[in-house]
Amino acid sequence: MLKIIFSSEDILRTRVAPAADPLWELVLSLHLLQGRGRDPMMTTWRRAVAQGLRADNSAEHYRLLLALNPPRGYFPDFLTPSASKDGIEAGLEAVRGTPRGMLRRDLTMLAAETPLPSSATALARGEPEVLQNLTDTMARYQSLAVTPYWARVQAAVEADRARRARAMLDGGAEGLLASLRPAMRWGGGVLEVLDYPDSRELHLDGRGLLLVPSFFCSRTPVALVDPTLPPVLVYPVDRLGGLTPGNGAGQSEALAALLGRTRAAVLQVADEGCTTGEMARRLRISAAAASQHTTVLRNAGLLVSHRDRNTVLHTLTPLGRAVLDA
Protein backbone atom coordinates (compact mmCIF):
# COMPACT_ATOMS: atom_id res chain seq x y z
CA MET A 1 0.00 0.00 0.00
CA LEU A 2 1.13 3.55 -0.78
CA LYS A 3 0.26 6.11 1.89
CA ILE A 4 0.40 9.76 0.82
CA ILE A 5 0.63 12.03 3.84
CA PHE A 6 -1.03 15.46 3.56
CA SER A 7 -0.77 18.57 5.68
CA SER A 8 -3.56 21.14 5.59
CA GLU A 9 -1.43 23.12 3.13
CA ASP A 10 -1.02 20.05 0.90
CA ILE A 11 -4.78 19.59 0.75
CA LEU A 12 -5.21 23.16 -0.45
CA ARG A 13 -2.46 22.72 -3.08
CA THR A 14 -3.85 19.49 -4.54
CA ARG A 15 -5.02 19.84 -8.15
CA VAL A 16 -5.93 17.81 -11.23
CA ALA A 17 -3.79 17.97 -14.39
CA PRO A 18 -5.42 20.14 -17.07
CA ALA A 19 -5.25 17.48 -19.80
CA ALA A 20 -3.91 14.06 -20.69
CA ASP A 21 -0.12 13.95 -20.27
CA PRO A 22 1.50 12.69 -23.51
CA LEU A 23 4.55 11.03 -21.94
CA TRP A 24 2.62 9.34 -19.16
CA GLU A 25 0.21 7.98 -21.79
CA LEU A 26 3.11 6.84 -23.96
CA VAL A 27 4.93 5.06 -21.14
CA LEU A 28 1.84 3.44 -19.62
CA SER A 29 0.65 2.26 -23.04
CA LEU A 30 3.96 0.37 -23.36
CA HIS A 31 3.17 -1.41 -20.10
CA LEU A 32 -0.28 -2.37 -21.35
CA LEU A 33 1.12 -3.49 -24.69
CA GLN A 34 3.54 -5.93 -23.05
CA GLY A 35 1.27 -7.06 -20.22
CA ARG A 36 -0.69 -10.27 -20.02
CA GLY A 37 -4.04 -8.62 -19.42
CA ARG A 38 -6.71 -9.28 -21.99
CA ASP A 39 -8.94 -6.27 -21.65
CA PRO A 40 -11.42 -6.71 -24.53
CA MET A 41 -11.62 -2.94 -25.04
CA MET A 42 -7.89 -2.85 -25.78
CA THR A 43 -7.59 -5.95 -27.99
CA THR A 44 -7.90 -4.14 -31.32
CA TRP A 45 -5.44 -1.46 -30.22
CA ARG A 46 -2.92 -4.04 -28.99
CA ARG A 47 -3.12 -5.99 -32.24
CA ALA A 48 -2.74 -2.90 -34.43
CA VAL A 49 0.26 -1.61 -32.47
CA ALA A 50 1.99 -4.99 -32.47
CA GLN A 51 1.56 -5.23 -36.24
CA GLY A 52 2.89 -1.71 -36.68
CA LEU A 53 5.99 -2.43 -34.62
CA ARG A 54 6.72 -5.59 -36.61
CA ALA A 55 6.41 -3.66 -39.87
CA ASP A 56 8.69 -0.84 -38.75
CA ASN A 57 12.09 -0.97 -40.46
CA SER A 58 13.61 0.53 -37.32
CA ALA A 59 12.20 -2.18 -35.06
CA GLU A 60 15.62 -2.79 -33.49
CA HIS A 61 15.48 0.66 -31.91
CA TYR A 62 12.44 -0.39 -29.88
CA ARG A 63 14.46 -2.92 -27.85
CA LEU A 64 15.74 -0.31 -25.43
CA LEU A 65 12.40 1.50 -25.10
CA LEU A 66 10.54 -1.75 -24.39
CA ALA A 67 13.20 -2.86 -21.89
CA LEU A 68 12.89 0.45 -20.03
CA ASN A 69 9.15 -0.14 -19.64
CA PRO A 70 8.49 -3.65 -18.34
CA PRO A 71 4.84 -4.61 -17.94
CA ARG A 72 5.18 -4.87 -14.16
CA GLY A 73 7.42 -3.41 -11.49
CA TYR A 74 9.74 -0.43 -11.50
CA PHE A 75 10.30 1.83 -14.51
CA PRO A 76 12.51 4.96 -14.63
CA ASP A 77 11.23 8.29 -13.35
CA PHE A 78 13.19 10.19 -16.01
CA LEU A 79 10.84 8.96 -18.75
CA THR A 80 7.95 11.07 -17.41
CA PRO A 81 9.32 14.56 -16.66
CA SER A 82 6.95 17.26 -15.47
CA ALA A 83 7.75 19.25 -18.63
CA SER A 84 5.54 16.90 -20.64
CA LYS A 85 2.51 18.79 -19.35
CA ASP A 86 3.47 21.37 -22.02
CA GLY A 87 3.34 18.80 -24.82
CA ILE A 88 5.22 15.88 -26.29
CA GLU A 89 8.09 17.94 -27.69
CA ALA A 90 8.74 19.67 -24.37
CA GLY A 91 8.66 16.31 -22.64
CA LEU A 92 11.10 14.69 -25.05
CA GLU A 93 13.45 17.66 -24.75
CA ALA A 94 13.41 17.18 -20.97
CA VAL A 95 14.21 13.47 -21.39
CA ARG A 96 17.21 14.37 -23.57
CA GLY A 97 18.37 16.77 -20.86
CA THR A 98 18.16 14.27 -17.98
CA PRO A 99 21.13 14.69 -15.61
CA ARG A 100 23.64 11.83 -15.72
CA GLY A 101 23.23 11.15 -12.01
CA MET A 102 19.51 10.55 -12.46
CA LEU A 103 20.08 8.32 -15.49
CA ARG A 104 22.62 6.24 -13.60
CA ARG A 105 20.42 5.94 -10.51
CA ASP A 106 17.23 5.03 -12.41
CA LEU A 107 18.93 2.49 -14.68
CA THR A 108 20.78 0.85 -11.78
CA MET A 109 17.44 0.35 -10.01
CA LEU A 110 15.86 -1.03 -13.17
CA ALA A 111 18.78 -3.39 -13.94
CA ALA A 112 18.32 -4.99 -10.52
CA GLU A 113 14.89 -6.23 -11.66
CA THR A 114 14.98 -6.36 -15.47
CA PRO A 115 17.60 -7.49 -18.04
CA LEU A 116 18.70 -4.52 -20.14
CA PRO A 117 20.29 -4.39 -23.63
CA SER A 118 23.88 -3.22 -24.01
CA SER A 119 22.73 0.23 -25.17
CA ALA A 120 21.52 0.90 -21.62
CA THR A 121 25.14 1.24 -20.50
CA ALA A 122 25.71 4.14 -22.88
CA LEU A 123 22.37 5.62 -21.83
CA ALA A 124 23.45 5.53 -18.17
CA ARG A 125 26.52 7.55 -19.16
CA GLY A 126 24.23 10.16 -20.72
CA GLU A 127 25.69 9.83 -24.22
CA PRO A 128 23.80 12.38 -26.37
CA GLU A 129 23.45 10.07 -29.38
CA VAL A 130 21.79 7.36 -27.32
CA LEU A 131 19.44 9.87 -25.67
CA GLN A 132 18.55 11.25 -29.10
CA ASN A 133 17.87 7.75 -30.44
CA LEU A 134 15.70 6.99 -27.42
CA THR A 135 13.54 10.09 -27.81
CA ASP A 136 13.31 9.56 -31.58
CA THR A 137 11.99 6.07 -30.86
CA MET A 138 9.54 7.44 -28.30
CA ALA A 139 8.23 9.91 -30.89
CA ARG A 140 7.93 7.14 -33.49
CA TYR A 141 6.07 4.92 -31.06
CA GLN A 142 3.80 7.82 -30.06
CA SER A 143 2.77 8.38 -33.67
CA LEU A 144 1.95 4.69 -34.05
CA ALA A 145 0.33 3.75 -30.75
CA VAL A 146 -1.08 6.93 -29.19
CA THR A 147 -1.59 9.78 -31.67
CA PRO A 148 -4.23 7.99 -33.83
CA TYR A 149 -6.32 7.51 -30.67
CA TRP A 150 -5.61 10.83 -28.99
CA ALA A 151 -9.14 12.23 -29.38
CA ARG A 152 -10.56 9.27 -27.45
CA VAL A 153 -7.83 9.59 -24.81
CA GLN A 154 -8.61 13.29 -24.38
CA ALA A 155 -12.34 12.61 -24.21
CA ALA A 156 -11.92 10.06 -21.43
CA VAL A 157 -9.64 12.37 -19.46
CA GLU A 158 -11.98 15.34 -19.93
CA ALA A 159 -14.90 13.24 -18.70
CA ASP A 160 -12.94 12.33 -15.59
CA ARG A 161 -11.93 15.96 -15.01
CA ALA A 162 -15.59 16.97 -15.14
CA ARG A 163 -16.36 14.34 -12.52
CA ARG A 164 -13.54 15.58 -10.26
CA ALA A 165 -14.65 19.19 -10.74
CA ARG A 166 -18.12 18.36 -9.50
CA ALA A 167 -16.63 16.55 -6.50
CA MET A 168 -14.52 19.63 -5.77
CA LEU A 169 -17.54 21.95 -6.01
CA ASP A 170 -19.62 19.72 -3.76
CA GLY A 171 -16.98 18.87 -1.15
CA GLY A 172 -13.89 21.01 -1.64
CA ALA A 173 -10.42 19.51 -1.92
CA GLU A 174 -11.31 16.76 0.54
CA GLY A 175 -14.33 15.90 -1.60
CA LEU A 176 -12.02 15.64 -4.59
CA LEU A 177 -9.72 13.23 -2.76
CA ALA A 178 -12.66 11.19 -1.47
CA SER A 179 -13.98 10.84 -5.04
CA LEU A 180 -10.98 8.68 -5.97
CA ARG A 181 -12.57 5.60 -4.40
CA PRO A 182 -12.59 2.60 -4.68
CA ALA A 183 -8.94 2.28 -5.79
CA MET A 184 -7.95 4.83 -3.13
CA ARG A 185 -9.19 5.67 0.35
CA TRP A 186 -9.08 9.16 1.90
CA GLY A 187 -9.26 9.90 5.60
CA GLY A 188 -7.38 11.58 8.41
CA GLY A 189 -5.04 13.46 6.11
CA VAL A 190 -3.85 10.28 4.40
CA LEU A 191 -4.62 9.05 0.88
CA GLU A 192 -4.15 5.28 0.71
CA VAL A 193 -3.56 3.59 -2.65
CA LEU A 194 -4.90 0.19 -1.74
CA ASP A 195 -3.43 -2.17 -4.35
CA TYR A 196 -0.03 -0.53 -4.73
CA PRO A 197 2.78 -3.05 -5.40
CA ASP A 198 5.11 -1.61 -2.71
CA SER A 199 4.59 -0.55 0.90
CA ARG A 200 5.86 2.97 1.37
CA GLU A 201 4.90 6.47 2.49
CA LEU A 202 5.11 9.69 0.52
CA HIS A 203 5.22 12.87 2.60
CA LEU A 204 4.14 15.85 0.52
CA ASP A 205 5.75 18.38 2.89
CA GLY A 206 3.72 21.35 1.67
CA ARG A 207 4.23 20.69 -2.05
CA GLY A 208 0.69 19.51 -2.72
CA LEU A 209 -0.20 16.67 -5.09
CA LEU A 210 -0.80 16.70 -8.82
CA LEU A 211 -3.45 14.14 -9.79
CA VAL A 212 -3.00 12.98 -13.39
CA PRO A 213 -5.96 11.14 -14.95
CA SER A 214 -4.71 8.63 -17.52
CA PHE A 215 -6.35 6.53 -20.21
CA PHE A 216 -3.56 3.95 -20.45
CA CYS A 217 -2.97 3.61 -16.72
CA SER A 218 -3.98 0.11 -15.74
CA ARG A 219 -5.89 -0.84 -12.62
CA THR A 220 -3.34 0.48 -10.09
CA PRO A 221 -2.42 4.18 -9.72
CA VAL A 222 1.25 5.11 -10.22
CA ALA A 223 3.57 7.47 -8.33
CA LEU A 224 7.15 8.50 -8.97
CA VAL A 225 9.74 6.62 -6.91
CA ASP A 226 12.01 9.59 -6.17
CA PRO A 227 10.42 11.47 -3.22
CA THR A 228 12.35 14.65 -4.09
CA LEU A 229 10.56 15.07 -7.45
CA PRO A 230 7.31 17.07 -7.64
CA PRO A 231 4.64 14.71 -6.20
CA VAL A 232 2.46 13.12 -8.87
CA LEU A 233 -0.20 10.41 -8.69
CA VAL A 234 -1.37 8.99 -12.02
CA TYR A 235 -4.68 7.14 -11.84
CA PRO A 236 -6.85 5.26 -14.37
CA VAL A 237 -9.97 6.74 -15.93
CA ASP A 238 -12.89 4.91 -17.47
CA ARG A 239 -11.93 4.03 -21.04
CA LEU A 240 -15.39 4.81 -22.42
CA GLY A 241 -15.73 1.88 -24.78
CA GLY A 242 -12.11 1.32 -25.79
CA LEU A 243 -10.20 2.79 -28.71
CA THR A 244 -11.18 3.58 -32.27
CA PRO A 245 -8.85 5.56 -34.55
CA GLY A 246 -10.19 8.56 -36.45
CA ASN A 247 -13.77 8.95 -37.66
CA GLY A 248 -14.99 5.82 -39.38
CA ALA A 249 -18.00 5.21 -41.56
CA GLY A 250 -20.00 3.97 -38.56
CA GLN A 251 -19.51 7.27 -36.81
CA SER A 252 -20.56 9.20 -39.93
CA GLU A 253 -23.80 7.21 -40.06
CA ALA A 254 -24.41 7.90 -36.38
CA LEU A 255 -23.88 11.62 -36.89
CA ALA A 256 -26.69 11.61 -39.47
CA ALA A 257 -29.09 10.70 -36.66
CA LEU A 258 -28.30 13.88 -34.77
CA LEU A 259 -30.51 16.27 -36.73
CA GLY A 260 -33.12 17.94 -34.59
CA ARG A 261 -33.48 20.80 -32.12
CA THR A 262 -33.73 18.67 -29.00
CA ARG A 263 -30.46 16.86 -29.56
CA ALA A 264 -28.73 20.13 -30.38
CA ALA A 265 -30.03 21.44 -27.04
CA VAL A 266 -28.78 18.30 -25.27
CA LEU A 267 -25.34 18.92 -26.76
CA GLN A 268 -25.37 22.50 -25.47
CA VAL A 269 -26.47 21.49 -21.98
CA ALA A 270 -23.66 18.89 -21.80
CA ASP A 271 -20.99 21.50 -22.58
CA GLU A 272 -20.04 21.93 -18.91
CA GLY A 273 -21.09 18.50 -17.70
CA CYS A 274 -24.64 17.54 -16.82
CA THR A 275 -26.43 14.56 -15.29
CA THR A 276 -29.41 12.92 -16.98
CA GLY A 277 -31.77 14.33 -14.37
CA GLU A 278 -30.37 17.86 -14.68
CA MET A 279 -30.66 17.65 -18.45
CA ALA A 280 -34.29 16.55 -18.25
CA ARG A 281 -35.18 19.41 -15.90
CA ARG A 282 -33.37 22.09 -17.90
CA LEU A 283 -34.85 21.00 -21.23
CA ARG A 284 -38.26 20.11 -19.77
CA ILE A 285 -38.22 16.62 -21.19
CA SER A 286 -38.63 13.27 -19.48
CA ALA A 287 -35.63 11.45 -18.01
CA ALA A 288 -36.27 8.62 -20.47
CA ALA A 289 -36.12 11.06 -23.40
CA ALA A 290 -32.93 12.62 -22.07
CA SER A 291 -31.37 9.17 -21.75
CA GLN A 292 -32.39 8.27 -25.30
CA HIS A 293 -30.88 11.44 -26.76
CA THR A 294 -27.62 11.05 -24.83
CA THR A 295 -27.34 7.45 -26.07
CA VAL A 296 -27.52 8.61 -29.70
CA LEU A 297 -24.96 11.37 -29.06
CA ARG A 298 -22.67 8.99 -27.21
CA ASN A 299 -22.83 6.41 -30.03
CA ALA A 300 -21.85 9.16 -32.47
CA GLY A 301 -18.77 10.00 -30.41
CA LEU A 302 -20.03 13.42 -29.28
CA LEU A 303 -20.70 12.63 -25.62
CA VAL A 304 -19.14 10.48 -22.94
CA SER A 305 -21.10 9.24 -19.95
CA HIS A 306 -19.86 8.18 -16.55
CA ARG A 307 -21.99 6.48 -13.89
CA ASP A 308 -21.33 7.30 -10.24
CA ARG A 309 -23.73 5.49 -7.92
CA ASN A 310 -27.24 6.55 -8.97
CA THR A 311 -26.33 9.35 -11.39
CA VAL A 312 -24.85 9.47 -14.89
CA LEU A 313 -22.70 12.48 -15.81
CA HIS A 314 -22.52 13.46 -19.50
CA THR A 315 -19.70 15.58 -20.98
CA LEU A 316 -18.64 16.55 -24.49
CA THR A 317 -15.86 14.85 -26.40
CA PRO A 318 -13.48 17.03 -28.46
CA LEU A 319 -15.58 16.14 -31.51
CA GLY A 320 -18.76 17.12 -29.69
CA ARG A 321 -17.29 20.47 -28.74
CA ALA A 322 -16.17 21.03 -32.34
CA VAL A 323 -19.71 20.30 -33.60
CA LEU A 324 -21.17 22.64 -30.99
CA ASP A 325 -18.76 25.44 -31.88
CA ALA A 326 -19.18 25.05 -35.64
N, C-alpha and C positions, 0 to 999 in steps of 0.2 A: 504494500500500500504506500502511496505517496501522500504525505501530509504537507499541505502548504499553509504556513503560519502567517496570519494577517495581524497587523496592528490596525487601530482605527484609521490611521492615515492611509494604510494600504487599501482598506476597503474603499475609501473615497477616491483613490487613484486607480482603481480597477476599471478597465474599459475593454470594449470589443473591437477587434481589428475592422477597419472600414471596408475591407473587400477580401476576396480570396487572395492568399499569398502565393505567387507563382512558384517560388522555390520549395516551399513546404508541400505544395501539391505535386510538384515534380518528384521530390524525394519519396513522399509517401506512396505515390503511384508505383514507384519501383518496388517498394515492399509488397504491395498488393500483387504486382505482376509476378513476383517470384514466390509468393506464398502458396500454401496448399489449400486455402479456402476456396470454396466453390460457390460464391455468391452468384445466384442466377442473373442478377441485374448487371454483373460485371463480365459475364462470360463472353459476350460479343466483343467488348472492348479488349479483353485479355487476348482473344484470338487474333484480332486485327493488329494489335501491337506486336505480338509475337511474330506474325507473318512479316510485318514491316521491318523488324529487326533482322530477321533472316535474309531479307532481300537487300538490306543495306550493304553496299560495297565496303563500307568502313566498319563492318560489324566487329572487327578486332578491337576497335577503340572502346567498345562498350564493356570489355572485360573489367577494366578498372572501375568504371561507374557502377556496375552491378555488384562488384565485390565490396565497394564502399557502402552499399545499401542492402545488407542481408535482410531476408524476410522477417527475421525475429532478432531480438537482442539489440545491443548497442549499435549506433551509427554516429558518424562524426558531427559535432556541433557546427563545424565550419561550413558545412554544406547549406545551412539555412541561416545566413546572416540577417540581421534586422533590416539591412538596406533593401532587401527584396520587397519590402512593403511599397517601395517606389517603382516597382516593375522588374521584369526579368533581367533587363540589361544592367540595372543598378545592382541587382543581386549577384549576377555573374561577375561584375567588376569587383565586388567585395570579396567573392571567393578567390579571384586571382590575386587579391591583395592580402590574403590571410597571412598573418605573421608566422615565421618559421617555427617559433616555439609552440604555437597552437597546433600547427600541422603535425609536428613531431609528437606532441602529447596525445592528440586525437587518434593518430594512426597507431601509436603504441598500444593504446587501449583497445582499438579494434583488432589488431593483430593477435592479441591475447585470446580472442574468441573466434576469429574468422581467418582462414588462409587468404593471403593477399598476393596478387601478381607482383612480379619483379619491379614493375613501374611504380609501385607504391613507395619503394625506397627513395627514388628520385623525387617523388611528390613530397615525402617527409622532409627532404632537404630544401623544399621550396623552389625547385628549378622552374624558371618561368615557362619554358617550353612545355613541360608536363602540365603545369597549371592551365596554360592556354589550351592544350589538347583536351584536358578534362572539361573545361567550360564550353569548348566547342561541341564536345559530345553531349553535354547537358542541354545545350541549345538545340542540337539535332534531335535528341530524344523528346524534348519539349514539343517540337513541331510535329512529331509523329504521334505521341501518346497523349498530349494534354491540349494543345492548341485547337485541334478539330472539335473538341468537346467543351471548350471554355465557356460558351454561353450557358450550357447546362450546369457547369460547375458554379458559375456566378449566380445563376438563378437559385440553386440550392443554398448557397451561402447567404444571399440576400433574404431568402425566406427565413433562415435561422436568425439573421440579424433583426428582422422584424419581430420575431418571437421574443428575442432577448430585450428588445426595446420596450415591448409591452410589459415584460416582467420588471424592467427598471422603472417604468412609469407607475406601476401598481405597487411595487415594494421597495423602491430605491436600490442601492447597490447590493444590499443583502438579498433583496428579492431576485436580482439578477443571478447571484451566486446560487441561491436555492433552486433556480430554474434549471440548473445543470443536472438534476437527478434524471435517471437512476444511476448513471455511471459514476456520479460524484455525489458526495454528501456534505452539506454545509451546516456548521453549527459551532458556537463557542469560539468564533474567530479562526476556525480551521476548516479548510476545504480538503476533504479526503477523496482521493482517486482510488476507487475500491479495488479494481482489478489490475493495478499497476504491477509490472513484472519485478520491481525491486522494492525494498522497504527503506525509505529514506524520508528526511524532512527537508523542506525548502523554506527558509526564513526570508520573507520579502524585505524586511528591514527598511520600510518606508518607500520602497521603489514602486509599489503597486504591482498589478499583474495584467498582462495583455492576454486576453482570451482570443484565440485564433480559430474560428470555425473552418473546418476543412472537409471537402468532398471525399478525398482519397484517404483520409485518416480511417483506419480500421476501427474495431470495436473499442480499443483502449486509448484514452487520451495520452498525449506525448508532451514531455517537458525536456528542456535542455539539461544536459548533465552538469555543465560547469555552473556552479552557483553564483559566480561573479558576473555572468552575462545578464543582460536585461531579462527579467523573469517572463517567460512565455508558457502558456499552456494551450496546446493544439488539441481540439476535440472534434469528434465526428458529427456531421450533420446528416439529416435524412437525405438519401440520394434521389428521392423524387422520381422513381421509376427507372433508374439506371441511366445509361449513356446512349445518345444517338447523335452522330455527327451531322452538322449542317441542317438544312431544311429539306426534308425529303418530300416525295409526292404525297405520302400519307398526310403530312402536315398541311400541305397545300389544299388537299381536299377538306380537311377539318376546318381550315380558315374560311372556306366558302360557306360554312354553316353559321358564321358569326354575324351575318347581316341582320340588322334589327336594332331598334332603339334601346330595348331593355338590356340586351347584352352589352351594348356600348356603355350604358349607364353602369352596369356591373363592373366593367373594366375600369371606369373612372373611380368608382367607390373603392376598388381594391388597390388604388395607387399607393396609399399609405398603410395598407394592411387592414383587413376587415374580417370579422367572423361572419359565418352564415347568418346568424341571428341579427347582427348589426346591419348586414346588407339588406335583409328582408325588411327591417324597420325603416331604414333610410329610403328605400325604393318603394315602400308600401306594396310589397308583394309577399306571397306566402313563403315560408321557409323551404317548402318543397320546390317551389319555382326557383328560388335563389340557388338551391343545391343543384338543380338541373342545369341552370345557366353556367354555374361555375364548373360543372363537369365538362360541358362543351368547350369552354375556354381553356380548361386544363388540358384536355385532349389535343387541343390545337397548339399547345406549347406557350400560351399567353399568361397562364396563371400557374402558381404552385400552391398546394394546400397542405397544411400540417395540422394533425390532430393532437390536441393536448387535453387529456381527460374527456370532458363532455363538449368541448368546443373545437371548431375547425377554423384555422386562420388562413385566409387567402391573401397572397401577395403577387405582384406582377413579376414576370420574368423580363429579362432585357428585351426580348422580342415584343412582349406585351406593352412595355413602356414605349418602344419605338412605334408601335401601332397607335397607341394613345396620343403620342406627340405628333403624329404625321398630319 
